[in-house]
Amino acid sequence: MKKLIIVITVLFFCFSASSQERRLALIIGNGNYTSSTLSNPENDAKSMEKSLKALGFKVIRHENLTQSKLTEAIDNFGNKLKYYDVGLFFYAGHGIQAKGFNYLIPVDAVLKAESDVEYSCVRADRIFGKMEEAQNKMNIVILDACRDNPFERSWTRAARGRGLTFMDAPSGSIIAYATAPGKTASDGYGENSPYTSALIQCMEIPNIKIEDFFKKVRAQVREQTKDQQTPWESTSLEGDFYFYVDAEHALQETQHTDATQLVDNSVKELKRNAAPEIKSLAILPFANYSGDETQAYLALGMQDALISEIGQLGTIRVISKTSTFSYTNTSKTIQEIAYELDVDAIMEASIMTIQDNIRLHLKLYNAYPEEKQIWSQTFDSDMSNIFNLYNDVIKTVANEIQISLSPEQQNQLEKTRQINPDAYQAYLKGKSHLFSLTRESLEAALDYFQKAVKIDPEYAPAYGGMAGVWGVLKQMDYVSPDEANPKMKEYMSKAIELDSENADVYFYDAVVKVWTDFDWVGAEKSFKKCLEINPNYSEAWAYYSHFLMCMKRPDEMRETMKRALEIDPYNYLIQILAGVELTIGSEYDLSINEMSQLQTIMPNNPLIMVILFQCYAETGKYDLAINELKKILNQVADETVIKTLDKEYSKAGFKKALNATADVLVERSSFVSAQHMATLYGYAGNTDKMLIWLEKMYIRGDPDLPYIGVMPLFRPYQDEPRYIEIVQRMNLPLGKFE
């Protein structure tokens, strides 16, 4: 089917068809403006949500969004859309035309002049770009932005305009306005606007082509408004399109035309009861029926391992453990979970352990068009043969959902794999602590990994885990590079020697090569090898994205982080890493919003504090920057340093306060982070001391060195010869990040 974009700039619009296409809608109602409150956008958005859900859409609804939140909502919608056949975007609220473009007005906009529009609003065609990138079958855009705009009243006469400007309908599309271009539409005095009411009512009429649908809507609106408002359309459709088709009509249509596959697909669904193709899967947290809560780590570890094993097939997207954790003991339906995680199928599991014996019971459900169990089976094994159990599960699942296994994959699944059960359980316990980032959890992880190799000196993943722990300890400034680096190299060398086909081992190796060895070529090879073994390794995608960022390859960086978030959308660590990339990309407001939300969940996370400090400093929000800096110093300095910061900030301002605080921090600490000192002196504007500490970062092999070419902190110093020399010594690319 030729790609169809249906762009509808209206007060309200409805799409309904009885095909089994996956449909996603983003609905936004902005009415709570400071200068002019609109009464109906929120009602219209809720009515639209109700109608679209009845027609098979998954609906994401937001109300009263600021500029950054509106942009974020559109971008997130675009990221999700590629997993759907039909996308629909609905916006109700103030809109404006300025210099030939249409803009959506967020609730925090202050528009004193036309020149403010570009920087305070969101261009309407942003959604078109996101839909083009998604490359799904059909897209519908609804812009309820035709209402009388109060912002223009304070502008010069030359800048004033009413309603929205004309937009051409792209090939295979329709643009429908609530009223003619340049005119305004009524907000209405009832629960919904006149146009909303007409659209909702006409949505219930089956078997009418889209052109006839709008004729009925237009007649109803003109009658209701006594000819004060006339809806208007521009169309370049190339085929027939129906909002809603009943079964009898669908059968009749297929006898007469092959013009559209929408109707044909509907008939096929009526004639057969076959499950849709499964391209994505979420494995829910395992229910622990062992009666022993101390075995909870085993349920988590086995879920993680099974996700990894199935993910290595590479032909199916498998959601990571961290993003399914919130569904432990959930009351949500299979279809609700599938909608939220953007997957086709859900697997439920339960385990029972008696000593070293395991019974694993799995159920596989199709989510669409309705929840349906398609497979259920029980597997038994002892702990030493757990990986052979995973092999059996993978072969069975692949057969049930019709995944074609390559000869290499088939041979790999036939191999017998045995492990020491005690070493494996110790490793699972260690891995459960690894990514929490607190010193206590990292030390616990290290202890469990050490127990694993003591039990089984040839268990390669545990050596990789130890290298990973020391890498994170160094990255978080809990230990010095001099202490961490030798251990990391020793453990990684041993891990690769023992197992050269383990995704975890290559992930840890890539981390060491980037943040310890500064071996860019070797790091990329290890990342690619890891992702070749397991294409669903979310942390590897996220850290690889950071590597690409440091290499100043922003387009690849964004695509790679997008992949990480698709696999693991609720992983807090990945969200923090994505926040770093927003900061590097100068998207400070969006980064602040993201990190502030995460900080309510993880108030003591030091990396969140660092990101927020830099964003606030870059945007001149110095009170907030000082507040975050105090949180950081509470973890690494004594009370005297913090008192100095408070005193100097109130007396001399931001830069002098940072300079004085850095001086006192050096005097009172036996060891200070070179990166922290370079940051303080850099934002203080103290070029000489910043460069001294940057040189110390290089001498110490600081793990933050890969970022010095892209961090906003260093941008004012990019012409300094000493800065350039260090960047060149690191073999990092010079130039802007763009």
C-alpha positions in Angstrom: 0.0 0.0 0.0 1.4 3.4 -0.9 2.3 5.4 2.1 -0.7 7.7 3.1 -0.4 10.7 5.2 -3.7 12.2 6.2 -3.1 15.6 7.7 -6.2 17.1 9.2 -5.9 20.6 10.7 -9.3 20.8 12.4 -11.0 21.4 15.7 -11.5 17.6 15.8 -11.2 14.6 13.6 -12.0 10.9 13.8 -10.4 7.8 12.2 -12.0 4.4 12.4 -11.6 1.3 10.3 -12.3 -2.3 11.2 -8.9 -3.6 9.9 -6.5 -5.2 12.4 -3.9 -2.5 11.9 -2.1 -1.4 15.0 -3.0 2.2 15.8 -1.3 4.8 18.0 -2.7 8.2 18.8 -1.2 11.2 20.6 -3.8 13.6 22.0 -2.9 17.0 23.4 -5.4 19.5 24.9 -3.9 22.9 25.8 -6.4 25.2 27.4 -4.9 26.5 30.6 -3.2 29.6 29.2 -2.2 32.4 31.5 -3.5 35.1 29.2 -6.5 33.4 27.7 -8.0 30.2 29.1 -9.9 28.0 26.6 -12.7 26.0 28.1 -13.0 23.1 25.7 -9.5 21.7 24.6 -9.3 19.4 27.6 -12.9 18.2 27.1 -12.2 17.7 23.4 -9.1 15.7 24.1 -10.9 13.4 26.6 -13.8 12.9 24.1 -11.3 12.1 21.3 -9.5 9.6 23.6 -12.7 7.8 24.3 -13.8 7.6 20.7 -10.4 6.5 19.4 -10.0 3.8 22.1 -13.4 2.4 20.9 -11.9 2.2 17.4 -8.8 0.2 18.4 -6.3 2.9 19.0 -3.7 3.0 21.8 -4.1 6.5 23.1 -1.4 8.7 24.8 -3.1 11.8 26.2 -1.5 15.0 27.6 -3.0 18.2 28.8 -1.6 21.7 29.2 1.9 21.1 28.0 4.8 23.6 28.2 7.1 24.1 25.2 9.6 21.5 26.3 7.0 18.9 27.3 5.1 19.5 24.0 8.3 18.9 22.0 9.1 15.8 24.2 5.6 14.4 23.7 5.8 14.7 19.9 9.3 13.2 19.8 8.4 10.2 22.0 5.3 9.6 19.9 7.5 9.6 16.8 9.8 7.0 18.4 6.9 4.7 19.2 5.1 5.2 15.9 7.3 2.9 13.8 5.9 -0.1 15.6 2.4 0.8 14.5 0.6 0.8 11.2 -1.6 3.9 11.7 -0.6 7.1 13.6 -2.9 9.9 14.7 -1.9 13.2 16.3 -4.6 15.5 17.8 -3.9 18.9 19.2 -6.6 21.2 20.6 -5.5 24.7 21.8 -4.2 28.0 20.5 -2.3 28.0 17.3 -0.7 30.8 15.3 0.8 31.6 11.9 4.0 33.5 11.7 6.3 34.2 8.7 4.5 31.6 6.7 4.6 28.7 9.2 2.0 27.3 11.6 2.9 27.0 15.3 1.3 25.2 18.2 1.3 27.4 21.3 2.3 25.8 24.6 0.7 27.0 27.8 3.9 28.7 29.1 4.4 30.8 25.9 4.9 34.6 26.3 4.4 36.2 22.9 4.9 40.0 23.1 5.9 40.2 19.4 5.9 38.0 16.3 9.6 37.4 16.7 8.9 35.5 20.0 6.9 32.8 18.2 9.9 30.9 16.8 11.5 30.5 20.2 8.5 30.0 22.4 6.3 27.7 20.3 6.5 24.4 18.5 6.2 24.3 14.7 3.3 22.2 13.5 5.4 20.5 10.9 7.6 18.9 13.6 5.0 16.1 13.8 5.1 15.6 10.0 8.8 15.0 10.2 8.5 12.5 13.0 5.8 10.6 11.1 8.0 10.5 8.0 10.8 9.0 10.0 8.5 6.3 11.4 7.7 5.1 7.9 4.4 3.5 9.0 1.5 2.9 6.6 -0.8 5.8 7.4 -0.7 9.0 9.5 -3.4 11.4 10.6 -2.6 14.8 12.1 -5.3 16.8 13.8 -4.4 20.4 14.7 -7.2 22.1 16.6 -5.4 25.4 16.3 -8.0 27.6 14.6 -9.4 29.4 17.6 -9.2 33.1 18.1 -5.7 33.9 19.2 -5.3 36.6 21.9 -1.5 36.9 21.6 -1.8 38.7 18.2 -3.8 41.6 19.7 -0.7 43.1 21.2 1.4 42.8 18.0 1.8 45.4 15.3 -0.9 45.5 12.7 1.5 44.2 10.0 2.1 41.1 12.1 -1.5 40.2 12.9 -3.3 37.4 11.3 -6.2 35.2 12.1 -6.4 31.4 12.2 -3.8 29.3 10.5 -2.1 29.7 7.1 -2.8 27.4 4.1 -0.9 24.1 3.9 -0.7 22.1 0.8 -1.9 18.5 1.0 0.9 16.1 0.3 0.4 13.3 -2.2 -2.0 10.7 -0.8 -3.2 13.0 2.0 -6.1 15.2 3.1 -5.9 18.4 5.1 -9.1 19.4 6.8 -9.6 22.7 8.7 -12.3 23.4 11.2 -12.8 26.5 9.1 -11.2 28.2 6.1 -7.5 29.2 6.3 -7.1 32.6 7.9 -10.5 32.3 9.8 -11.2 31.3 13.3 -13.4 28.6 14.7 -15.7 28.6 17.7 -14.5 27.1 21.0 -18.1 26.3 21.7 -20.3 26.7 24.8 -21.2 23.1 25.4 -19.1 20.2 26.5 -17.4 20.1 23.1 -16.9 22.5 20.3 -19.4 22.4 17.3 -16.8 20.7 15.1 -15.9 18.2 17.8 -19.5 17.2 18.3 -20.0 16.8 14.6 -16.9 14.6 14.2 -17.8 12.4 17.1 -21.3 11.8 15.8 -20.1 11.2 12.2 -17.6 8.7 13.5 -20.4 6.3 14.3 -21.6 6.2 10.7 -20.1 3.1 9.0 -19.0 2.6 5.4 -18.6 6.1 4.2 -15.6 7.3 2.3 -13.5 10.0 3.8 -14.7 12.7 1.4 -18.3 11.9 2.2 -17.5 11.9 5.9 -16.3 15.5 5.7 -19.3 16.5 3.7 -21.6 15.3 6.5 -19.4 17.0 9.1 -19.4 20.3 7.2 -23.2 20.3 6.8 -23.7 19.6 10.5 -21.3 22.3 11.6 -22.8 24.9 9.3 -26.3 24.1 10.6 -25.2 24.2 14.2 -23.3 27.6 13.9 -25.9 29.2 11.6 -23.4 29.4 8.7 -20.8 31.2 10.9 -18.3 28.4 10.5 -17.6 26.3 7.4 -15.1 23.5 7.6 -12.8 23.3 4.7 -10.6 20.6 3.2 -7.7 20.3 0.7 -7.2 16.8 -0.6 -4.8 14.8 -2.8 -6.0 11.3 -1.9 -5.2 8.6 -4.5 -7.5 5.9 -3.1 -10.5 5.2 -1.0 -10.3 5.5 2.7 -12.9 4.5 5.3 -13.0 5.5 9.0 -15.2 2.6 9.9 -16.2 -0.5 7.9 -18.6 -3.1 9.1 -18.2 -6.8 8.3 -21.0 -7.0 5.7 -19.8 -4.0 3.8 -16.2 -5.2 3.9 -17.3 -8.5 2.3 -19.1 -6.7 -0.5 -16.3 -4.3 -1.1 -13.7 -7.0 -1.7 -15.8 -8.4 -4.5 -15.5 -5.1 -6.5 -12.2 -3.5 -5.8 -8.5 -4.1 -4.9 -7.9 -0.3 -4.6 -7.1 -0.5 -0.9 -5.7 -3.2 1.3 -7.5 -1.8 4.4 -10.8 -3.4 3.5 -9.2 -6.5 2.1 -7.3 -7.0 5.4 -10.5 -6.6 7.3 -12.1 -9.4 5.4 -9.1 -11.7 5.8 -9.4 -11.2 9.6 -13.1 -12.1 9.5 -12.4 -15.3 7.6 -9.5 -16.6 9.7 -8.5 -16.9 13.3 -4.7 -16.8 12.8 -2.4 -14.9 15.1 -0.6 -11.8 13.8 3.1 -12.0 13.3 5.1 -11.5 16.5 8.0 -9.2 16.0 8.4 -8.0 19.6 8.1 -9.6 23.0 8.1 -8.7 26.7 8.9 -11.4 29.3 7.3 -10.4 32.6 8.9 -10.9 36.0 8.9 -14.5 37.1 6.5 -15.4 39.8 8.4 -17.2 42.6 6.4 -20.2 43.8 9.3 -21.6 45.8 7.9 -20.3 49.1 11.4 -18.8 49.8 11.8 -15.0 49.4 15.5 -15.4 49.5 15.2 -17.0 46.1 13.8 -13.7 44.6 17.2 -12.9 43.1 17.0 -16.2 41.2 13.7 -15.3 39.6 15.1 -12.0 38.6 18.3 -13.5 37.3 16.5 -16.2 35.3 14.2 -13.7 33.7 17.2 -11.6 32.7 19.0 -14.6 31.4 16.0 -15.8 29.3 15.6 -12.3 27.9 19.2 -12.3 26.9 19.1 -15.8 25.4 16.0 -15.1 23.3 17.3 -11.6 22.5 20.4 -13.2 20.9 18.2 -14.6 18.1 18.3 -11.1 16.7 15.0 -11.5 14.7 12.7 -10.3 17.5 12.8 -7.2 19.8 12.8 -8.3 23.4 12.2 -5.7 26.2 14.9 -5.7 28.9 14.3 -6.8 32.5 14.5 -3.3 34.0 11.5 -2.1 31.9 9.3 -5.0 32.8 10.1 -4.9 36.6 7.2 -2.5 37.3 4.8 -5.2 36.1 5.6 -7.5 39.1 2.3 -8.7 40.5 0.5 -6.2 38.2 -3.3 -6.1 37.8 -3.0 -4.8 34.2 -4.2 -6.9 31.3 -1.9 -8.5 28.8 -3.1 -6.0 26.2 -2.6 -3.0 28.4 1.0 -4.1 29.1 1.6 -4.8 25.4 0.4 -1.3 24.6 2.6 0.4 27.2 5.7 -1.5 26.1 4.9 -1.4 22.4 5.2 -5.2 21.9 3.1 -7.8 20.1 3.3 -10.6 22.7 3.7 -11.2 26.4 5.3 -14.1 28.2 4.4 -15.0 31.7 6.6 -17.3 33.8 6.7 -18.9 37.2 9.5 -20.9 38.8 9.6 -23.4 41.6 12.9 -24.6 43.1 13.6 -27.5 45.4 17.2 -27.6 46.3 19.0 -27.5 42.9 16.0 -28.6 40.9 14.0 -26.0 38.9 10.6 -26.2 37.4 9.8 -23.3 34.9 6.3 -22.8 33.6 5.8 -20.4 30.7 2.8 -19.0 29.0 2.9 -17.0 25.7 0.1 -14.6 24.9 -0.7 -12.7 21.7 -1.9 -9.2 22.5 -3.7 -8.3 19.3 -6.3 -8.1 18.0 -7.4 -9.5 21.4 -5.6 -11.2 24.2 -5.1 -14.9 23.4 -2.9 -17.6 24.9 -1.0 -19.3 22.1 1.3 -21.6 24.0 2.0 -23.0 27.5 4.6 -25.4 28.6 6.6 -26.6 31.7 10.3 -27.2 31.7 12.3 -29.1 34.3 16.0 -29.0 35.0 18.7 -29.0 37.7 20.7 -25.8 38.2 23.8 -27.2 36.5 21.8 -27.6 33.2 20.0 -24.3 33.4 21.4 -23.1 30.0 20.3 -26.3 28.4 16.8 -25.5 29.7 17.1 -22.0 28.1 18.0 -23.7 24.8 14.9 -25.8 25.0 12.8 -22.8 25.7 14.3 -20.8 22.8 13.7 -23.7 20.3 10.1 -24.0 21.5 9.4 -20.3 21.4 11.0 -19.9 18.0 8.8 -22.7 16.6 5.7 -21.3 18.2 6.1 -17.8 16.8 7.7 -19.0 13.5 11.2 -17.5 13.9 13.6 -19.0 11.4 16.8 -20.1 13.1 20.0 -20.0 11.1 22.1 -23.1 10.9 24.6 -21.5 13.2 21.9 -20.8 15.8 20.5 -24.3 15.5 24.0 -25.7 16.1 24.5 -23.4 19.1 21.2 -24.5 20.6 22.1 -28.2 20.3 25.3 -27.8 22.3 25.3 -28.9 25.9 26.2 -26.2 28.3 26.8 -27.0 32.0 27.7 -24.6 34.8 28.5 -24.8 38.5 25.1 -23.9 40.1 26.6 -22.1 43.1 28.8 -20.0 40.9 25.9 -19.1 38.6 23.7 -18.1 41.6 26.5 -15.9 43.0 26.9 -14.3 39.6 23.2 -13.6 39.4 23.3 -12.0 42.8 26.2 -9.8 41.8 24.6 -8.7 38.5 21.4 -7.7 40.4 23.5 -5.1 42.3 25.8 -3.9 39.4 23.9 -1.0 37.9 22.5 0.8 41.0 25.5 3.1 41.0 25.7 3.5 44.8 29.0 2.5 46.4 27.3 0.0 48.7 25.6 -1.8 45.8 28.7 -1.9 43.7 30.8 -3.3 46.6 28.0 -6.0 47.1 28.2 -6.9 43.4 32.0 -7.2 43.6 31.7 -9.5 46.6 29.3 -11.8 44.8 31.4 -11.9 41.6 34.5 -12.8 43.7 32.5 -15.6 45.4 31.5 -16.9 41.9 35.1 -17.2 40.7 36.2 -18.7 44.0 33.6 -21.4 43.4 34.4 -21.8 39.7 37.8 -20.2 38.6 36.9 -20.6 35.0 33.5 -18.8 35.0 34.2 -16.0 32.5 31.1 -13.7 33.1 32.1 -13.2 36.8 35.5 -11.9 35.8 33.8 -9.5 33.3 31.5 -8.5 36.1 34.5 -7.6 38.4 36.0 -5.5 35.7 32.7 -3.8 35.3 32.4 -3.0 39.0 35.8 -1.5 39.1 35.0 0.5 36.0 31.9 2.0 37.5 33.6 2.6 40.9 36.2 4.7 39.0 33.6 6.4 36.8 31.7 7.5 39.9 34.9 8.8 41.6 34.6 6.3 44.4 38.2 5.1 43.7 41.1 6.5 41.9 42.1 5.3 38.4 45.4 4.1 39.8 43.6 1.7 42.0 41.0 0.6 39.4 42.8 0.3 36.1 45.2 -2.7 36.9 42.3 -4.7 38.3 40.1 -4.0 35.3 42.7 -5.0 32.8 43.5 -8.2 34.8 39.9 -9.3 35.0 39.0 -8.5 31.4 42.0 -10.3 30.1 41.0 -13.4 32.1 37.3 -13.2 31.0 38.1 -13.0 27.2 40.6 -15.8 27.6 37.9 -18.1 29.1 35.0 -17.1 26.9 35.3 -15.2 23.6 31.6 -15.6 22.7 29.9 -14.0 25.7 28.0 -10.8 25.1 28.5 -9.6 28.7 32.3 -10.1 28.4 32.4 -8.0 25.3 30.3 -5.3 26.9 32.6 -5.0 29.8 35.6 -5.1 27.5 34.2 -2.2 25.5 33.5 -0.2 28.6 37.1 -0.7 29.8 38.5 0.3 26.3 36.5 3.5 26.2 36.8 4.8 29.8 40.2 3.3 30.8 42.3 2.5 27.8 40.9 5.2 25.5 41.2 2.7 22.7 38.5 4.0 20.3 39.1 1.4 17.6 39.1 -1.5 20.0 36.1 -0.2 21.9 33.9 0.0 18.8 34.9 -3.5 17.8 33.9 -4.8 21.2 30.6 -3.0 21.2 29.8 -4.3 17.7 30.8 -7.8 18.7 28.6 -7.6 21.9 25.6 -6.4 19.9 26.2 -9.0 17.2 26.0 -11.7 19.8 23.0 -10.1 21.5 21.2 -7.4 19.5 18.8 -6.7 22.4 21.5 -5.7 24.9 20.1 -2.4 26.0 23.0 -1.2 28.2 25.4 -2.0 25.4 23.4 0.2 23.0 23.3 3.0 25.5 27.0 3.0 26.3 27.8 2.6 22.6 25.7 5.7 22.1 27.9 7.6 24.5 31.0 6.4 22.7 29.5 7.7 19.4 28.8 11.0 21.2 32.4 11.4 22.3 33.5 10.6 18.7 31.2 13.5 17.5 28.9 11.3 15.5 25.6 12.7 16.7 23.3 11.2 14.1 24.5 7.7 14.9 24.4 8.6 18.6 20.7 9.5 18.5 19.8 6.4 16.6 21.7 4.1 18.9 20.2 5.7 22.1 16.8 5.4 20.5 17.4 1.7 20.1 18.4 1.4 23.7 15.2 3.1 24.9 13.1 1.0 22.6 14.4 -2.1 24.1 14.5 -0.8 27.7 12.2 2.3 28.0 11.9 2.3 31.8 15.6 1.7 32.6 16.6 4.6 34.8 20.3 4.3 34.1 19.7 4.5 30.3 17.4 7.5 30.9 20.2 9.2 32.8 22.7 8.5 30.0 20.1 9.9 27.5 20.0 13.0 29.7 23.7 13.4 29.3 23.2 13.4 25.5 20.5 16.0 25.8 22.9 18.2 27.7 25.7 17.7 25.3 23.2 18.6 22.5 22.4 21.8 24.3 18.8 20.7 24.9 19.0 22.0 28.5 15.3 22.5 29.3 14.4 19.0 28.1 17.3 17.5 30.1 16.3 19.4 33.2 12.7 18.1 32.9 13.9 14.5 32.4 16.4 14.6 35.2 14.2 16.4 37.7 11.6 13.7 37.3 14.2 11.0 37.8 15.6 12.8 40.8 12.3 12.4 42.6 12.8 8.7 42.2 16.6 8.6 42.9 17.3 11.7 45.0 20.9 10.7 45.9 22.1 9.8 42.4 25.3 11.8 41.9 25.2 11.7 38.1 21.7 13.3 38.0 23.1 16.1 40.3 26.0 16.7 37.9 23.7 16.8 34.9 21.3 19.3 36.5 24.2 21.4 37.8 25.6 21.8 34.3 22.2 22.5 32.7 21.4 25.1 35.3 24.8 26.7 35.0 24.5 26.8 31.2 21.1 28.4 31.3 22.0 31.0 34.0 19.8 29.5 36.7 22.5 30.0 39.3 20.4 29.5 42.4 19.4 26.0 41.2 22.9 25.2 40.1 24.3 26.1 43.5 21.6 23.9 45.1 22.7 20.9 43.0 26.4 21.6 43.6 25.8 21.5 47.4 24.2 18.1 47.0 27.3 16.9 45.1 29.7 18.4 47.7 27.7 16.7 50.5 28.9 13.4 49.1 32.6 14.3 48.6 33.5 17.3 50.9 33.2 18.5 54.5 31.0 21.2 56.0 33.6 23.9 55.6 33.6 23.6 51.8 29.8 23.9 51.7 29.8 26.9 54.0 32.4 28.6 51.8 30.1 28.0 48.8 27.1 29.6 50.6 29.0 32.6 51.9 30.8 33.4 48.6 27.7 33.0 46.5 25.7 35.4 48.6 28.5 37.9 48.7 30.3 37.7 45.3 28.1 35.7 42.9 28.2 32.4 41.0 31.7 32.4 39.4 33.6 33.7 42.4 31.8 31.3 44.7 32.8 28.4 42.5 36.4 29.6 42.4 36.6 30.0 46.2 34.9 26.6 46.8 37.4 24.9 44.5 40.3 26.4 46.3 39.0 25.3 49.7 38.2 21.8 48.4 41.8 21.3 47.3 43.1 22.5 50.6 40.9 20.2 52.7 40.9 17.0 50.8 43.6 14.3 50.4 42.1 13.3 47.1 39.8 15.3 44.8 38.3 14.4 41.5 40.3 16.2 38.7 37.1 16.3 36.7 35.2 18.0 39.6 37.9 20.5 39.9 38.1 21.2 36.2 34.3 21.7 36.2 34.4 24.1 39.1 37.2 26.2 37.7 35.8 26.0 34.2 32.4 27.4 35.2 34.3 30.0 37.4 36.0 31.3 34.3 39.4 30.5 35.8 41.2 29.4 32.6 44.6 28.7 34.1 43.4 26.5 36.9 40.9 24.8 34.7 43.6 23.8 32.3 45.9 22.7 35.1 43.2 20.3 36.3 42.4 19.2 32.8 46.1 18.2 32.5 45.8 16.3 35.8 42.7 14.5 34.3 45.0 13.4 31.4 47.9 12.3 33.7 45.5 10.3 36.0 43.7 8.7 33.1 40.4 10.1 34.4 37.4 8.2 33.0 35.7 11.4 32.0 38.4 12.3 29.5 36.4 10.9 26.5 33.9 13.7 27.1 36.2 16.7 27.1 35.6 17.3 23.4 31.8 17.5 23.7 31.0 18.8 27.2 29.4 22.3 27.2 31.8 23.3 30.0 34.8 23.2 27.7 33.3 25.1 24.8 34.5 28.5 25.9 38.0 27.1 26.0 38.1 25.3 22.6 40.6 27.8 21.1 43.0 27.4 24.0 46.2 25.7 22.7 46.6 23.6 25.9 43.1 22.3 25.6 43.6 21.5 21.9 46.8 19.7 22.7 45.1 17.4 25.3 42.2 16.7 22.9 44.7 15.8 20.2 46.7 13.6 22.6 43.5 11.7 23.3 42.9 11.2 19.6 39.5 12.8 20.0 37.9 14.8 17.1 38.2 18.6 17.3 35.4 20.9 16.1 31.8 21.5 17.2 29.3 18.8 18.2 26.6 19.1 15.5 
